[in-house]
Amino acid sequence: MPIMQVYHVEDALDTATKEQLAQRLTDVLIAMEGGADTTGGRAFAWVLFTPIKSGDWFIGGRRDEQFVHPPGRFLVHVAIPEGYMNAQYKSEVHAKVNAAIVAVAGGHEAPNAGGSILVVIDEVTEGNWGAAGRTISLTAIAETVGLPKGGDRFEWIQSYFAAKRRQVEAFGYPADIGGLTPPSAANIAA
């Protein structure tokens, strides 16, 4: 259930460019879902564009282009479920988002191309995703998008939450701490 919110300078992207960029970023989102190019996977792949007035975006304390690298100012917030990606997957997302924006918005031939594209990955704590008026667990997301349960990706997710569960138990947290861990590792594997 990843979501990308792309902040850009107002009028920097026309409708056709947004559509092309949305397609490329959706491909990145699908790859983030473990390659789940399914109806469920695509239904969870959201790209939102948020224009910022050029006079409202400062870099290095300035509104001009002195510290801006081609193709311009971009801030991309990527929301993912907690425990969904290890450091390698996150690095791949940083690189792929940057490459998609540079490919569509231009500037790939310039030195430091993409140097003003910041990508921030925000992990949403388990139990904090919701749709249709109910909480959606990582288990439900994985099932909906068709994440293969026999691969390295799913194994890493299981080990992440098993470690988190041990930590929560070791420090005496209450049994229900607001969805910080799935019910059990067995439920994730089921």
LOTI-460726 format. One record per residue: residue number from 1; residue in one letter; x, y, z of N, C-alpha, C in turn. Coordinates in nm, 3 decimals, m for minus. Atoms other than C-alpha are relative to their C-alpha. Layout:
BEGIN
+--------+-------+---------+---------+---------+---------+---------+---------+---------+---------+---------+
! torvex ! zamar !     n.u !     n.v !     n.w !    ca.u !    ca.v !    ca.w !     c.u !     c.v !     c.w !
+--------+-------+---------+---------+---------+---------+---------+---------+---------+---------+---------+
!    NUM !     a !       X !       Y !       Z !       X !       Y !       Z !       X !       Y !       Z !
...
+--------+-------+---------+---------+---------+---------+---------+---------+---------+---------+---------+
This chain:
BEGIN
+--------+-------+---------+---------+---------+---------+---------+---------+---------+---------+---------+
! torvex ! zamar !     n.u !     n.v !     n.w !    ca.u !    ca.v !    ca.w !     c.u !     c.v !     c.w !
+--------+-------+---------+---------+---------+---------+---------+---------+---------+---------+---------+
!      1 !     m !   0.083 !  m0.119 !   0.000 !   0.000 !   0.000 !   0.000 !   0.087 !   0.124 !   0.000 !
!      2 !     p !  m0.083 !  m0.121 !   0.001 !   0.269 !   0.250 !  m0.088 !  m0.072 !   0.116 !  m0.067 !
!      3 !     i !   0.054 !  m0.124 !   0.056 !   0.175 !   0.608 !  m0.165 !   0.117 !   0.094 !  m0.024 !
!      4 !     m !  m0.102 !  m0.101 !   0.027 !   0.398 !   0.866 !  m0.332 !  m0.068 !   0.134 !  m0.014 !
!      5 !     q !   0.046 !  m0.137 !   0.013 !   0.331 !   1.233 !  m0.283 !   0.116 !   0.081 !  m0.055 !
!      6 !     v !  m0.105 !  m0.072 !   0.072 !   0.534 !   1.438 !  m0.530 !  m0.027 !   0.150 !   0.011 !
!      7 !     y !   0.007 !  m0.146 !  m0.009 !   0.584 !   1.802 !  m0.434 !   0.089 !   0.055 !  m0.112 !
!      8 !     h !  m0.073 !  m0.060 !   0.111 !   0.694 !   2.015 !  m0.729 !  m0.038 !   0.147 !  m0.010 !
!      9 !     v !   0.031 !  m0.141 !   0.019 !   0.709 !   2.379 !  m0.826 !  m0.120 !   0.011 !  m0.094 !
!     10 !     e !   0.119 !  m0.025 !   0.081 !   0.377 !   2.501 !  m0.963 !   0.039 !   0.028 !  m0.145 !
!     11 !     d !  m0.020 !  m0.015 !   0.144 !   0.367 !   2.485 !  m1.345 !   0.128 !  m0.066 !  m0.051 !
!     12 !     a !  m0.119 !   0.071 !   0.047 !   0.687 !   2.275 !  m1.359 !  m0.038 !  m0.126 !  m0.079 !
!     13 !     l !   0.045 !   0.123 !   0.066 !   0.484 !   1.973 !  m1.477 !  m0.136 !   0.025 !  m0.065 !
!     14 !     d !   0.130 !  m0.009 !   0.064 !   0.210 !   1.985 !  m1.737 !  m0.073 !  m0.133 !   0.015 !
!     15 !     t !   0.082 !   0.119 !  m0.018 !  m0.067 !   1.726 !  m1.751 !   0.063 !  m0.124 !  m0.063 !
!     16 !     a !  m0.062 !   0.115 !   0.067 !   0.109 !   1.500 !  m2.002 !   0.123 !  m0.048 !   0.075 !
!     17 !     t !  m0.119 !   0.037 !  m0.076 !   0.431 !   1.506 !  m1.801 !  m0.038 !  m0.069 !   0.130 !
!     18 !     k !   0.048 !   0.065 !  m0.123 !   0.241 !   1.423 !  m1.481 !  m0.047 !  m0.143 !  m0.029 !
!     19 !     e !   0.048 !   0.134 !   0.034 !   0.075 !   1.129 !  m1.655 !   0.116 !  m0.096 !  m0.026 !
!     20 !     q !  m0.117 !   0.083 !   0.029 !   0.408 !   0.998 !  m1.781 !   0.076 !  m0.032 !   0.130 !
!     21 !     l !  m0.070 !   0.021 !  m0.126 !   0.572 !   1.046 !  m1.442 !  m0.081 !  m0.092 !   0.092 !
!     22 !     a !   0.085 !   0.086 !  m0.084 !   0.275 !   0.886 !  m1.263 !   0.014 !  m0.146 !  m0.043 !
!     23 !     q !  m0.017 !   0.137 !   0.048 !   0.314 !   0.578 !  m1.485 !   0.133 !  m0.059 !   0.046 !
!     24 !     r !  m0.133 !   0.049 !  m0.041 !   0.687 !   0.548 !  m1.413 !   0.006 !  m0.022 !   0.151 !
!     25 !     l !   0.000 !   0.016 !  m0.145 !   0.635 !   0.602 !  m1.041 !  m0.089 !  m0.115 !   0.044 !
!     26 !     t !   0.083 !   0.117 !  m0.029 !   0.354 !   0.346 !  m1.041 !   0.080 !  m0.127 !  m0.022 !
!     27 !     d !  m0.086 !   0.117 !   0.022 !   0.603 !   0.099 !  m1.189 !   0.094 !  m0.019 !   0.118 !
!     28 !     v !  m0.085 !   0.009 !  m0.118 !   0.833 !   0.181 !  m0.896 !  m0.081 !  m0.054 !   0.118 !
!     29 !     l !   0.087 !   0.048 !  m0.109 !   0.543 !   0.128 !  m0.653 !  m0.027 !  m0.150 !  m0.013 !
!     30 !     i !   0.026 !   0.143 !   0.023 !   0.464 !  m0.210 !  m0.811 !   0.124 !  m0.081 !   0.036 !
!     31 !     a !  m0.125 !   0.069 !  m0.036 !   0.830 !  m0.312 !  m0.778 !   0.015 !  m0.001 !   0.152 !
!     32 !     m !  m0.007 !  m0.006 !  m0.145 !   0.813 !  m0.196 !  m0.414 !  m0.089 !  m0.105 !   0.064 !
!     33 !     e !   0.094 !   0.100 !  m0.051 !   0.520 !  m0.433 !  m0.365 !   0.049 !  m0.142 !  m0.027 !
!     34 !     g !  m0.054 !   0.133 !   0.027 !   0.750 !  m0.720 !  m0.455 !  m0.035 !  m0.049 !  m0.139 !
!     35 !     g !   0.033 !   0.038 !   0.137 !   0.652 !  m0.713 !  m0.822 !  m0.146 !  m0.040 !  m0.015 !
!     36 !     a !   0.140 !   0.040 !   0.000 !   0.282 !  m0.756 !  m0.744 !  m0.079 !   0.084 !  m0.101 !
!     37 !     d !   0.074 !  m0.071 !   0.105 !   0.149 !  m0.631 !  m1.079 !  m0.135 !  m0.067 !  m0.018 !
!     38 !     t !   0.133 !   0.060 !  m0.004 !  m0.201 !  m0.739 !  m0.991 !  m0.103 !   0.112 !   0.012 !
!     39 !     t !   0.105 !  m0.100 !  m0.020 !  m0.534 !  m0.561 !  m0.973 !   0.010 !   0.059 !   0.140 !
!     40 !     g !  m0.014 !  m0.047 !  m0.137 !  m0.490 !  m0.540 !  m0.596 !   0.123 !   0.087 !   0.019 !
!     41 !     g !  m0.124 !  m0.078 !  m0.009 !  m0.133 !  m0.415 !  m0.629 !  m0.016 !   0.137 !  m0.062 !
!     42 !     r !   0.020 !  m0.128 !   0.067 !  m0.231 !  m0.143 !  m0.875 !  m0.101 !   0.088 !   0.075 !
!     43 !     a !   0.099 !  m0.078 !  m0.076 !  m0.530 !  m0.039 !  m0.663 !   0.063 !   0.067 !   0.122 !
!     44 !     f !  m0.069 !  m0.058 !  m0.115 !  m0.289 !   0.029 !  m0.374 !   0.110 !   0.097 !  m0.042 !
!     45 !     a !  m0.112 !  m0.084 !   0.049 !  m0.038 !   0.223 !  m0.593 !  m0.051 !   0.140 !  m0.032 !
!     46 !     w !   0.049 !  m0.137 !   0.015 !  m0.120 !   0.591 !  m0.546 !   0.116 !   0.096 !  m0.021 !
!     47 !     v !  m0.095 !  m0.108 !   0.024 !   0.073 !   0.888 !  m0.685 !  m0.079 !   0.131 !   0.006 !
!     48 !     l !   0.067 !  m0.129 !  m0.017 !  m0.031 !   1.237 !  m0.574 !   0.098 !   0.112 !  m0.035 !
!     49 !     f !  m0.083 !  m0.114 !   0.035 !   0.105 !   1.560 !  m0.719 !  m0.047 !   0.122 !   0.079 !
!     50 !     t !   0.031 !  m0.116 !  m0.079 !   0.121 !   1.867 !  m0.497 !   0.086 !   0.117 !  m0.046 !
!     51 !     p !  m0.079 !  m0.115 !   0.046 !   0.224 !   2.197 !  m0.656 !   0.027 !   0.097 !   0.115 !
!     52 !     i !  m0.041 !  m0.101 !  m0.097 !   0.411 !   2.452 !  m0.446 !   0.033 !   0.127 !  m0.078 !
!     53 !     k !  m0.032 !  m0.126 !   0.068 !   0.427 !   2.819 !  m0.548 !   0.151 !   0.022 !   0.008 !
!     54 !     s !  m0.145 !  m0.015 !   0.006 !   0.782 !   2.898 !  m0.656 !   0.053 !   0.093 !   0.109 !
!     55 !     g !  m0.043 !  m0.091 !  m0.105 !   0.801 !   3.182 !  m0.406 !  m0.009 !  m0.059 !   0.140 !
!     56 !     d !   0.015 !   0.065 !  m0.131 !   0.718 !   2.939 !  m0.123 !   0.099 !  m0.113 !   0.022 !
!     57 !     w !  m0.094 !   0.112 !  m0.011 !   1.002 !   2.691 !  m0.183 !   0.142 !   0.055 !   0.005 !
!     58 !     f !  m0.135 !  m0.053 !  m0.021 !   1.339 !   2.790 !  m0.041 !   0.099 !  m0.116 !   0.008 !
!     59 !     i !  m0.111 !   0.094 !  m0.012 !   1.660 !   2.592 !  m0.088 !   0.124 !   0.082 !   0.030 !
!     60 !     g !  m0.116 !  m0.078 !  m0.041 !   1.969 !   2.718 !   0.089 !  m0.035 !   0.141 !   0.041 !
!     61 !     g !   0.045 !  m0.132 !  m0.043 !   1.765 !   3.009 !   0.218 !  m0.039 !   0.092 !  m0.114 !
!     62 !     r !   0.027 !  m0.083 !   0.119 !   1.693 !   3.129 !  m0.136 !  m0.116 !  m0.057 !  m0.080 !
!     63 !     r !   0.108 !   0.041 !   0.090 !   1.400 !   3.123 !  m0.376 !   0.049 !  m0.019 !  m0.142 !
!     64 !     d !  m0.051 !   0.012 !   0.137 !   1.619 !   3.142 !  m0.687 !   0.058 !  m0.140 !  m0.023 !
!     65 !     e !  m0.050 !   0.131 !   0.038 !   1.796 !   2.854 !  m0.860 !   0.146 !  m0.024 !   0.038 !
!     66 !     q !  m0.143 !   0.011 !  m0.030 !   2.143 !   2.904 !  m0.709 !   0.039 !  m0.139 !   0.051 !
!     67 !     f !  m0.034 !   0.130 !  m0.058 !   2.134 !   2.573 !  m0.517 !  m0.085 !  m0.113 !  m0.058 !
!     68 !     v !   0.090 !   0.098 !   0.061 !   1.895 !   2.387 !  m0.748 !   0.068 !  m0.067 !  m0.119 !
!     69 !     h !  m0.056 !   0.079 !   0.109 !   2.012 !   2.108 !  m0.978 !  m0.113 !  m0.046 !  m0.092 !
!     70 !     p !   0.101 !   0.050 !   0.093 !   1.828 !   1.991 !  m1.293 !  m0.050 !  m0.138 !   0.046 !
!     71 !     p !   0.101 !  m0.073 !   0.074 !   1.551 !   1.896 !  m1.339 !  m0.079 !   0.099 !   0.084 !
!     72 !     g !   0.069 !  m0.097 !  m0.083 !   1.447 !   2.121 !  m1.051 !  m0.032 !  m0.055 !   0.137 !
!     73 !     r !   0.037 !   0.035 !  m0.137 !   1.292 !   2.104 !  m0.707 !  m0.107 !  m0.109 !   0.001 !
!     74 !     f !   0.098 !   0.106 !  m0.021 !   1.116 !   1.782 !  m0.617 !   0.021 !  m0.058 !   0.139 !
!     75 !     l !  m0.001 !   0.070 !  m0.128 !   1.029 !   1.634 !  m0.279 !  m0.103 !  m0.110 !  m0.012 !
!     76 !     v !   0.090 !   0.115 !   0.012 !   0.880 !   1.286 !  m0.283 !  m0.007 !  m0.071 !   0.134 !
!     77 !     h !   0.023 !   0.077 !  m0.122 !   0.730 !   1.138 !   0.032 !  m0.062 !  m0.134 !  m0.042 !
!     78 !     v !   0.046 !   0.135 !   0.031 !   0.686 !   0.763 !   0.001 !  m0.047 !  m0.062 !   0.130 !
!     79 !     a !   0.055 !   0.064 !  m0.120 !   0.456 !   0.607 !   0.260 !  m0.008 !  m0.150 !  m0.027 !
!     80 !     i !   0.001 !   0.146 !   0.011 !   0.505 !   0.235 !   0.314 !  m0.040 !  m0.060 !   0.133 !
!     81 !     p !   0.027 !   0.066 !  m0.127 !   0.389 !  m0.015 !   0.574 !   0.130 !  m0.027 !   0.075 !
!     82 !     e !  m0.116 !   0.030 !  m0.084 !   0.632 !  m0.055 !   0.862 !   0.044 !  m0.145 !  m0.023 !
!     83 !     g !  m0.055 !   0.135 !   0.013 !   0.861 !  m0.353 !   0.820 !  m0.006 !  m0.057 !  m0.139 !
!     84 !     y !   0.021 !   0.051 !   0.136 !   0.795 !  m0.381 !   0.449 !   0.127 !  m0.004 !  m0.083 !
!     85 !     m !  m0.121 !  m0.006 !   0.082 !   1.141 !  m0.294 !   0.319 !   0.124 !   0.009 !   0.088 !
!     86 !     n !  m0.129 !  m0.012 !  m0.067 !   1.496 !  m0.348 !   0.436 !   0.079 !   0.115 !  m0.063 !
!     87 !     a !  m0.082 !  m0.113 !   0.048 !   1.779 !  m0.098 !   0.371 !   0.026 !  m0.009 !  m0.150 !
!     88 !     q !  m0.026 !   0.016 !   0.144 !   1.855 !  m0.243 !   0.026 !  m0.120 !   0.043 !  m0.083 !
!     89 !     y !   0.120 !  m0.038 !   0.073 !   1.495 !  m0.205 !  m0.092 !  m0.023 !   0.151 !   0.005 !
!     90 !     k !   0.017 !  m0.145 !  m0.013 !   1.481 !   0.150 !   0.041 !   0.098 !   0.074 !  m0.092 !
!     91 !     s !  m0.099 !  m0.063 !   0.090 !   1.801 !   0.241 !  m0.146 !  m0.044 !  m0.012 !  m0.145 !
!     92 !     e !   0.050 !   0.018 !   0.137 !   1.650 !   0.096 !  m0.464 !  m0.113 !   0.097 !  m0.030 !
!     93 !     v !   0.110 !  m0.096 !   0.018 !   1.340 !   0.313 !  m0.415 !   0.056 !   0.140 !  m0.020 !
!     94 !     h !  m0.062 !  m0.132 !   0.017 !   1.555 !   0.625 !  m0.370 !   0.053 !   0.015 !  m0.142 !
!     95 !     a !  m0.061 !  m0.006 !   0.133 !   1.743 !   0.547 !  m0.693 !  m0.105 !   0.000 !  m0.111 !
!     96 !     k !   0.101 !   0.012 !   0.106 !   1.436 !   0.449 !  m0.898 !  m0.090 !   0.123 !  m0.009 !
!     97 !     v !   0.082 !  m0.122 !   0.002 !   1.228 !   0.752 !  m0.796 !   0.080 !   0.113 !  m0.065 !
!     98 !     n !  m0.085 !  m0.104 !   0.058 !   1.519 !   0.984 !  m0.878 !   0.013 !  m0.021 !  m0.151 !
!     99 !     a !  m0.017 !   0.029 !   0.143 !   1.575 !   0.812 !  m1.214 !  m0.128 !   0.028 !  m0.078 !
!    100 !     a !   0.128 !  m0.024 !   0.069 !   1.204 !   0.831 !  m1.304 !  m0.023 !   0.150 !  m0.021 !
!    101 !     i !   0.021 !  m0.145 !   0.012 !   1.186 !   1.205 !  m1.235 !   0.097 !   0.060 !  m0.100 !
!    102 !     v !  m0.099 !  m0.053 !   0.093 !   1.509 !   1.280 !  m1.421 !  m0.035 !  m0.040 !  m0.143 !
!    103 !     a !   0.034 !   0.047 !   0.135 !   1.396 !   1.068 !  m1.719 !  m0.118 !   0.078 !  m0.059 !
!    104 !     v !   0.121 !  m0.067 !   0.049 !   1.060 !   1.245 !  m1.745 !   0.016 !   0.152 !  m0.002 !
!    105 !     a !  m0.009 !  m0.146 !  m0.011 !   1.142 !   1.600 !  m1.631 !   0.125 !   0.057 !  m0.065 !
!    106 !     g !  m0.120 !  m0.045 !   0.070 !   1.482 !   1.618 !  m1.803 !   0.116 !   0.029 !   0.091 !
!    107 !     g !  m0.119 !  m0.038 !  m0.074 !   1.826 !   1.722 !  m1.702 !   0.100 !  m0.111 !   0.022 !
!    108 !     h !  m0.086 !   0.114 !  m0.026 !   1.988 !   1.380 !  m1.715 !   0.144 !   0.021 !  m0.047 !
!    109 !     e !  m0.135 !  m0.025 !   0.050 !   2.289 !   1.518 !  m1.905 !   0.077 !   0.100 !   0.086 !
!    110 !     a !  m0.063 !  m0.103 !  m0.082 !   2.363 !   1.787 !  m1.646 !   0.078 !  m0.062 !   0.116 !
!    111 !     p !  m0.069 !   0.047 !  m0.120 !   2.619 !   1.745 !  m1.370 !  m0.093 !   0.011 !   0.121 !
!    112 !     n !   0.084 !   0.003 !  m0.121 !   2.451 !   1.659 !  m1.038 !  m0.148 !  m0.012 !  m0.032 !
!    113 !     a !   0.142 !   0.018 !   0.035 !   2.129 !   1.568 !  m1.220 !  m0.072 !  m0.072 !   0.113 !
!    114 !     g !   0.079 !   0.058 !  m0.107 !   1.866 !   1.491 !  m0.963 !   0.045 !   0.040 !   0.139 !
!    115 !     g !  m0.051 !  m0.043 !  m0.130 !   2.061 !   1.661 !  m0.686 !  m0.099 !   0.078 !   0.084 !
!    116 !     s !   0.105 !  m0.072 !  m0.073 !   1.751 !   1.859 !  m0.590 !  m0.129 !  m0.081 !   0.007 !
!    117 !     i !   0.114 !   0.092 !  m0.019 !   1.522 !   1.556 !  m0.584 !   0.024 !  m0.072 !   0.132 !
!    118 !     l !  m0.010 !   0.067 !  m0.130 !   1.474 !   1.447 !  m0.225 !  m0.111 !  m0.103 !   0.010 !
!    119 !     v !   0.096 !   0.109 !  m0.018 !   1.302 !   1.117 !  m0.151 !   0.003 !  m0.041 !   0.147 !
!    120 !     v !   0.012 !   0.033 !  m0.141 !   1.180 !   1.053 !   0.203 !  m0.096 !  m0.118 !   0.012 !
!    121 !     i !   0.085 !   0.118 !  m0.021 !   1.046 !   0.711 !   0.299 !  m0.055 !   0.006 !   0.142 !
!    122 !     d !   0.068 !  m0.003 !  m0.129 !   0.792 !   0.725 !   0.580 !  m0.065 !  m0.136 !   0.024 !
!    123 !     e !   0.060 !   0.129 !  m0.034 !   0.708 !   0.393 !   0.746 !  m0.121 !   0.023 !   0.090 !
!    124 !     v !   0.124 !  m0.014 !  m0.076 !   0.349 !   0.381 !   0.868 !  m0.012 !  m0.120 !   0.092 !
!    125 !     t !   0.006 !   0.105 !  m0.101 !   0.325 !   0.184 !   1.191 !  m0.115 !  m0.097 !  m0.028 !
!    126 !     e !   0.101 !   0.104 !   0.018 !   0.138 !  m0.145 !   1.164 !  m0.124 !   0.036 !   0.080 !
!    127 !     g !   0.126 !  m0.034 !  m0.064 !  m0.227 !  m0.087 !   1.245 !  m0.050 !   0.139 !  m0.032 !
!    128 !     n !   0.039 !  m0.137 !   0.031 !  m0.236 !   0.270 !   1.111 !  m0.048 !   0.019 !  m0.143 !
!    129 !     w !   0.061 !  m0.008 !   0.133 !  m0.343 !   0.194 !   0.751 !  m0.148 !  m0.032 !   0.015 !
!    130 !     g !   0.142 !   0.031 !  m0.003 !  m0.715 !   0.197 !   0.692 !  m0.066 !   0.033 !  m0.131 !
!    131 !     a !   0.082 !  m0.026 !   0.119 !  m0.966 !   0.183 !   0.409 !  m0.138 !  m0.059 !   0.024 !
!    132 !     a !   0.139 !   0.045 !  m0.013 !  m1.340 !   0.136 !   0.384 !  m0.043 !  m0.004 !   0.146 !
!    133 !     g !   0.040 !  m0.012 !  m0.138 !  m1.366 !   0.233 !   0.749 !   0.057 !  m0.105 !   0.093 !
!    134 !     r !  m0.058 !   0.100 !  m0.089 !  m1.149 !  m0.047 !   0.886 !   0.152 !  m0.004 !  m0.015 !
!    135 !     t !  m0.145 !   0.010 !  m0.002 !  m0.787 !  m0.111 !   0.976 !   0.044 !  m0.110 !  m0.096 !
!    136 !     i !  m0.057 !   0.098 !   0.093 !  m0.578 !  m0.290 !   0.716 !   0.138 !  m0.037 !   0.051 !
!    137 !     s !  m0.129 !   0.047 !  m0.049 !  m0.290 !  m0.501 !   0.841 !   0.096 !  m0.025 !  m0.115 !
!    138 !     l !  m0.099 !   0.036 !   0.101 !   0.033 !  m0.574 !   0.658 !  m0.033 !  m0.136 !  m0.061 !
!    139 !     t !   0.041 !   0.131 !   0.051 !  m0.092 !  m0.931 !   0.627 !  m0.106 !   0.015 !  m0.108 !
!    140 !     a !   0.108 !  m0.021 !   0.098 !  m0.407 !  m0.813 !   0.448 !   0.053 !   0.068 !  m0.126 !
!    141 !     i !  m0.058 !  m0.067 !   0.117 !  m0.206 !  m0.582 !   0.223 !   0.076 !  m0.100 !  m0.085 !
!    142 !     a !  m0.079 !   0.100 !   0.072 !   0.033 !  m0.864 !   0.130 !  m0.090 !  m0.095 !  m0.077 !
!    143 !     e !   0.093 !   0.090 !   0.067 !  m0.259 !  m1.092 !   0.048 !  m0.069 !   0.069 !  m0.118 !
!    144 !     t !   0.070 !  m0.073 !   0.105 !  m0.439 !  m0.825 !  m0.155 !   0.086 !   0.024 !  m0.122 !
!    145 !     v !  m0.087 !  m0.029 !   0.114 !  m0.139 !  m0.737 !  m0.369 !   0.061 !  m0.126 !  m0.059 !
!    146 !     g !  m0.055 !   0.125 !   0.052 !  m0.034 !  m1.100 !  m0.411 !   0.149 !  m0.016 !   0.025 !
!    147 !     l !  m0.141 !   0.014 !  m0.033 !   0.305 !  m1.078 !  m0.240 !   0.030 !  m0.148 !   0.023 !
!    148 !     p !  m0.033 !   0.142 !  m0.018 !   0.462 !  m1.425 !  m0.276 !   0.049 !  m0.027 !   0.142 !
!    149 !     k !  m0.034 !   0.029 !  m0.139 !   0.491 !  m1.586 !   0.067 !   0.122 !  m0.090 !   0.013 !
!    150 !     g !  m0.114 !   0.089 !  m0.009 !   0.785 !  m1.807 !  m0.021 !   0.133 !   0.067 !  m0.029 !
!    151 !     g !  m0.123 !  m0.066 !   0.040 !   1.042 !  m1.544 !  m0.112 !   0.075 !   0.067 !   0.114 !
!    152 !     d !  m0.084 !  m0.069 !  m0.096 !   1.318 !  m1.354 !   0.062 !  m0.070 !   0.121 !   0.061 !
!    153 !     r !   0.069 !  m0.121 !  m0.047 !   1.101 !  m1.042 !   0.089 !  m0.093 !  m0.032 !   0.116 !
!    154 !     f !   0.097 !   0.036 !  m0.103 !   0.831 !  m1.213 !   0.290 !   0.072 !  m0.054 !   0.123 !
!    155 !     e !  m0.079 !   0.052 !  m0.112 !   1.091 !  m1.392 !   0.504 !   0.056 !   0.115 !   0.084 !
!    156 !     w !  m0.053 !  m0.115 !  m0.072 !   1.246 !  m1.057 !   0.592 !  m0.109 !   0.068 !   0.083 !
!    157 !     i !   0.112 !  m0.061 !  m0.072 !   0.906 !  m0.914 !   0.690 !  m0.030 !  m0.081 !   0.126 !
!    158 !     q !   0.026 !   0.087 !  m0.116 !   0.846 !  m1.214 !   0.918 !   0.106 !   0.020 !   0.107 !
!    159 !     s !  m0.107 !  m0.014 !  m0.099 !   1.186 !  m1.176 !   1.085 !  m0.005 !   0.137 !   0.067 !
!    160 !     y !   0.011 !  m0.134 !  m0.057 !   1.133 !  m0.801 !   1.133 !  m0.104 !   0.002 !   0.112 !
!    161 !     f !   0.106 !  m0.005 !  m0.100 !   0.804 !  m0.847 !   1.317 !   0.024 !  m0.098 !   0.115 !
!    162 !     a !  m0.035 !   0.090 !  m0.109 !   0.931 !  m1.146 !   1.516 !   0.095 !   0.070 !   0.096 !
!    163 !     a !  m0.094 !  m0.074 !  m0.085 !   1.219 !  m0.929 !   1.643 !  m0.072 !   0.110 !   0.076 !
!    164 !     k !   0.074 !  m0.107 !  m0.067 !   0.982 !  m0.643 !   1.719 !  m0.088 !  m0.057 !   0.111 !
!    165 !     r !   0.084 !   0.062 !  m0.102 !   0.749 !  m0.877 !   1.906 !   0.083 !  m0.037 !   0.122 !
!    166 !     r !  m0.087 !   0.036 !  m0.113 !   1.040 !  m1.004 !   2.119 !   0.037 !   0.124 !   0.081 !
!    167 !     q !  m0.036 !  m0.125 !  m0.068 !   1.139 !  m0.646 !   2.199 !  m0.118 !   0.051 !   0.083 !
!    168 !     v !   0.120 !  m0.047 !  m0.071 !   0.783 !  m0.549 !   2.296 !  m0.025 !  m0.086 !   0.124 !
!    169 !     e !   0.021 !   0.090 !  m0.114 !   0.751 !  m0.857 !   2.518 !   0.108 !   0.019 !   0.106 !
!    170 !     a !  m0.111 !  m0.015 !  m0.095 !   1.095 !  m0.806 !   2.676 !  m0.014 !   0.124 !   0.087 !
!    171 !     f !   0.013 !  m0.123 !  m0.076 !   1.007 !  m0.455 !   2.785 !  m0.138 !   0.016 !   0.064 !
!    172 !     g !   0.125 !   0.001 !  m0.072 !   0.662 !  m0.544 !   2.915 !  m0.109 !   0.091 !  m0.052 !
!    173 !     y !   0.108 !  m0.081 !   0.057 !   0.444 !  m0.347 !   2.675 !  m0.132 !  m0.075 !   0.015 !
!    174 !     p !   0.131 !   0.065 !  m0.006 !   0.070 !  m0.415 !   2.701 !  m0.023 !  m0.087 !  m0.125 !
!    175 !     a !   0.026 !   0.092 !   0.111 !  m0.066 !  m0.693 !   2.478 !  m0.053 !   0.074 !  m0.123 !
!    176 !     d !   0.053 !  m0.075 !   0.114 !  m0.256 !  m0.443 !   2.261 !   0.053 !   0.143 !   0.008 !
!    177 !     i !  m0.063 !  m0.132 !  m0.004 !  m0.036 !  m0.141 !   2.197 !  m0.035 !   0.081 !  m0.124 !
!    178 !     g !   0.045 !  m0.081 !   0.112 !  m0.235 !   0.002 !   1.910 !   0.047 !  m0.048 !  m0.135 !
!    179 !     g !  m0.034 !   0.055 !   0.131 !  m0.130 !  m0.229 !   1.632 !   0.146 !   0.011 !  m0.037 !
!    180 !     l !  m0.141 !  m0.013 !   0.034 !   0.247 !  m0.192 !   1.659 !   0.061 !  m0.128 !  m0.057 !
!    181 !     t !  m0.047 !   0.124 !   0.060 !   0.294 !  m0.556 !   1.568 !  m0.122 !  m0.079 !  m0.049 !
!    182 !     p !   0.110 !   0.086 !   0.042 !   0.079 !  m0.798 !   1.369 !  m0.031 !  m0.101 !   0.110 !
!    183 !     p !   0.039 !   0.092 !  m0.107 !  m0.107 !  m1.054 !   1.582 !   0.105 !  m0.107 !   0.029 !
!    184 !     s !  m0.106 !   0.098 !  m0.021 !   0.164 !  m1.317 !   1.529 !   0.072 !  m0.023 !  m0.132 !
!    185 !     a !  m0.076 !   0.032 !   0.121 !   0.434 !  m1.420 !   1.285 !  m0.071 !  m0.109 !  m0.078 !
!    186 !     a !   0.073 !   0.109 !   0.069 !   0.223 !  m1.729 !   1.208 !  m0.110 !   0.057 !  m0.089 !
!    187 !     n !   0.106 !  m0.059 !   0.081 !  m0.059 !  m1.505 !   1.083 !   0.055 !   0.064 !  m0.127 !
!    188 !     i !  m0.060 !  m0.058 !   0.119 !   0.178 !  m1.331 !   0.844 !   0.030 !  m0.110 !  m0.100 !
!    189 !     a !  m0.039 !   0.109 !   0.089 !   0.291 !  m1.666 !   0.703 !  m0.120 !  m0.077 !  m0.054 !
!    190 !     a !   0.118 !   0.078 !   0.040 !  m0.061 !  m1.809 !   0.675 !  m0.049 !   0.034 !  m0.138 !
+--------+-------+---------+---------+---------+---------+---------+---------+---------+---------+---------+
